[in-house]
Amino acid sequence: MTVELKATIRQRPPDHKGGYELETAELSATADTYDQARELLEDQVPAGWQMLSIARY
């Protein structure tokens, strides 16, 4: 059985003042287990970005 995960990521804001238009993107990963797929997702997140959500498909 394989596990496919998709994640929504977003740029981290430069500070907490707000009012920023930050980019978002979607990543996906497939592996034998949830933990492996999650690790693959985490490895894809660029510096300065964060995961907002993870969904299993």
Secondary structure, 3 states (H helix, E strand, C coil): CCEEEEEEEEECCCCCCCCCCCCEEEEEEEECCHHHHHHHHHHHCCCCEEEEEEEEC
